[in-house]
Amino acid sequence: MKQTRREFLHGAAVASAALAIGPPHPHSRAVDSEIELILTEPIGTIAPEIYGHFVEHLGGVVYDGIWVGEGSRIPNTGGIRRQLVEAFRKIRPSVIRWPGGCFADQYDWHDGVGPRAARPKRTNFWVDASEWPAGARRNGPQSYDSNQFGTLEFSRFCRQVGAQPYLAANLRSLRPQDFWRWIEYCNSPANSTTLAAQRTTEGEREPLGIRFWGVGNESWGCGGNFLPEDYAMEFRRFTAWTPGYGKDLSFIGSGPNGGDLEWTRRFFARAAERGALWAMWGWGLHHYAWNTRGGRGDWGKDKSDAVRFSPSQYYELLADANRVESLIKAHWQVMAESDPKHAIKLVVDEWGAWHAPGSEPFSEALFGQQSTMRDAVLAGLTLDTFNRHADKVAMANVAQLINCLQSLFLAHEEKFCVTPTYHVFDLYSSHMGAQSIRTEFLGPSISFAHDDQRGSLPGLAGSASLKEKALTLTVTNPSLDTPREARITVRGGRVQTASATALWAREVTAHNRFEEPRAVELRRAETTVREGTVVHLFPPASVTKFAMALV
């Protein structure tokens, strides 16, 4: 009997299975899934800024990660780790957010300018974090910031890798005037102001031309414990009559913690009262995924290990990450109550997996968890979600770049490697600037149980984009044990040639380490084009990219 579309979408559930997986035979099963790419239904341009990054003065992110100092024996360019720059440039980073995060809420930008030898040492926001690994040296720049890496050092790092800077301002403990003066220091024309003249003496005569400015960070929490109405008043004060010095400044508001719709509703309503809402370009949204061991954790106290996890924990983490789609839709709808034309877009400027302490590559890497194939699948699911909502999401920043949370890189002293998440960003880079098109995934879903609660995930998920005749499709198979063979059909076009590149490993716990930096890497994958249709077998726990040329 022929399946209906609804029956096909809600097909047989797949049970949780063991973690070890092997390579599937290229034609080991019949087609069980369908992927339709509908060229006639464009969604919007995928902003390159969706593939953004996040740098905070937290653990080993800045010092030892990015900044090694000009006199270091580690190869560097102006004090910035050269190996990081070379690997980072390959994936074409679009934007980098700095200096936090919660660190931004105590940071005074004045401390990070001027001669480095004269810069003050300050207590880092994270000095008393309970998650510091045993044996960590607590008197270094990870706990007491030396301010050797400041505004110009960050700007030069962005220039070296080809990314735009995104500065997060301290709204909790500095004045609006300090915010305006920071913009003046960065953007005022050469020798036009005292701060521009100071910038010249520090080696940057021309303005930095910084466009993106975060007005506070997590103002509902570490950024001041504000009520949304109070934060709306502060947002007005910080953004009123701010000179741009010829740059169209894009202010990003401190949006909700996950699903707090009332934060969005109440801020938008109050900010709109005197027109301050229209000073805002983007509305920040933070969403981390974690395992909770029976209850939603706090700062990692109840989170599960990055490398040692059960099948149910694997699925629960991915399902938690997948919530970002419902958050985007829900906040978008609430934003429309005050902004019906959607002039303001969403900025998911912190996202990723957050695991329990214990897998750090070195003791100063606070929250420096390992990144496994599970995290790679999570990254694929999340980036595909942003692509599918390219009309709503204007920027996103994975947390964080190096040595922290779902990082793309690990570095310590002279050691360096990339993580599976890096390879996902490499795979997906061809989506940047392309037109997102509607995709339909038809096939069996995955059902799982965790802590007596049931959940589900799509059997296959992904996104597609078109740039002239080049069509890119990215697909994740979240199943731990089940390969999926799918027929890929293009509506409104015909595929002439197709190539596939995949990220997968024999064990979903596989990860790259300093001692084994190529345990997980990209592979060419077999795929078949038959009369304009592509047939492909997706390995379990994998991320795959297709590059297709249309007739």
Protein Blocks (a to p, Z undefined) as FASTA:
>chain_A
ZZdfklmmmmcddddddfbdcdddfblbccfbdcdddfklcfbdcdfklmgcddddehjl
mnoplmnojkbmbdceehiafklmmmmmmnopabdcdfedjklmmccfklmgcjfklpcc
dddfklmpckbcghiafkbmklmcghlacfklmmmmmmmnopacdddddfklmcfklmmm
mmmmmmgcehkbmklmmmmmnopabagkiabdcedjhkllmnnopafklmmmmmmmmmgo
paeehpacdddddddehjamklmmmmmmmmmmnopmmmpfbdcdddddddeehpaceehl
mmccfklccfklmmmmmmmmmmmmmmmmmmmmmmmmmmmnomaccddfbgcddddehiaf
bfklghiacddfklmmmmmmmmmmmmmmmmmmmbdcdddfbopajafbdcehjbccddfk
lmmmmmmmmmgopacdddddddddddddeehiacdddfbdcddddehjaccdddddfbfk
lccddddddehiacfbdcddddddfbfkbccdfklmmlpccdddddddeehiacddddeh
iadddddddZZ
